[in-house]
Amino acid sequence: MDGNLIFYPNIIFTGDQADDFHIIEQMPSGELGGKNSAHFNFFVKYILLVADFFAGKQKKKYGIRWKGKLEDIDSVMIQF
């Protein structure tokens, strides 16, 4: 309840990476559903990308669009 999960991916790519839009996916779920569903915010490099989304009891894939090079991602944070 009221916390953060921070991931520090070690992304290594060969060759040039396009400074383009990418989809970052996550599959959150919570213990409660309906109006009591878990509330999440998603950050990449401490920049809020999606706010106010709710995850119920069943896992659902959420895709977040991010523009930039994937190798520039130093952290991904989920705030709940």
C-alpha positions as CSV (number, residue, x, y, z in Angstrom):
1,M,0.0,0.0,0.0
2,D,1.4,3.4,-1.0
3,G,4.8,2.5,-2.3
4,N,7.1,2.3,-5.3
5,L,8.7,-0.4,-7.3
6,I,11.8,0.8,-9.1
7,F,13.6,-1.2,-11.8
8,Y,17.0,-0.4,-13.2
9,P,17.1,-2.3,-16.5
10,N,20.5,-3.0,-17.9
11,I,19.6,-2.6,-21.6
12,I,22.4,-3.2,-24.0
13,F,21.9,-2.8,-27.7
14,T,24.2,-3.1,-30.6
15,G,24.1,-0.7,-33.5
16,D,22.1,2.6,-33.7
17,Q,18.8,2.8,-31.9
18,A,16.1,5.0,-33.4
19,D,15.0,8.0,-31.3
20,D,11.4,6.8,-31.9
21,F,8.2,5.8,-30.1
22,H,8.4,2.5,-28.1
23,I,5.7,0.5,-26.2
24,I,6.6,-0.5,-22.7
25,E,4.2,-3.0,-21.3
26,Q,3.3,-4.1,-17.8
27,M,0.7,-6.5,-16.4
28,P,-0.3,-5.3,-12.9
29,S,-3.2,-6.7,-10.8
30,G,-4.5,-6.1,-7.3
31,E,-6.4,-7.9,-4.6
32,L,-9.5,-5.9,-5.0
33,G,-11.7,-5.0,-7.9
34,G,-14.3,-2.5,-8.9
35,K,-14.2,0.9,-7.2
36,N,-11.5,-0.5,-4.8
37,S,-9.1,-1.4,-7.6
38,A,-5.4,-0.7,-7.1
39,H,-4.3,2.7,-8.5
40,F,-1.0,3.0,-10.3
41,N,1.3,5.6,-11.9
42,F,4.1,4.7,-14.3
43,F,7.4,6.6,-14.7
44,V,10.3,6.1,-17.1
45,K,13.5,8.1,-16.1
46,Y,11.4,9.7,-13.3
47,I,9.0,11.2,-16.0
48,L,5.3,10.4,-15.4
49,L,4.0,8.8,-18.5
50,V,0.6,7.5,-17.4
51,A,-1.4,8.6,-14.4
52,D,-4.6,7.4,-12.8
53,F,-5.0,3.9,-14.2
54,F,-6.5,1.1,-12.1
55,A,-5.7,-2.6,-12.0
56,G,-8.4,-5.0,-10.8
57,K,-8.1,-8.7,-9.8
58,Q,-7.3,-10.0,-13.3
59,K,-4.0,-9.3,-15.0
60,K,-4.3,-6.9,-17.9
61,K,-1.6,-5.7,-20.2
62,Y,-1.0,-1.9,-20.1
63,G,1.1,-0.4,-22.9
64,I,2.8,2.9,-22.4
65,R,4.2,4.9,-25.3
66,W,7.6,6.4,-24.8
67,K,9.7,8.4,-27.2
68,G,13.4,8.1,-27.1
69,K,16.2,5.6,-27.4
70,L,15.7,2.4,-25.4
71,E,19.3,2.5,-24.3
72,D,18.6,5.8,-22.5
73,I,16.2,4.3,-20.0
74,D,18.0,4.2,-16.7
75,S,15.0,3.4,-14.5
76,V,11.3,2.4,-14.6
77,M,9.1,3.0,-11.6
78,I,5.6,1.9,-10.7
79,Q,4.0,4.0,-8.0
80,F,1.0,2.4,-6.3
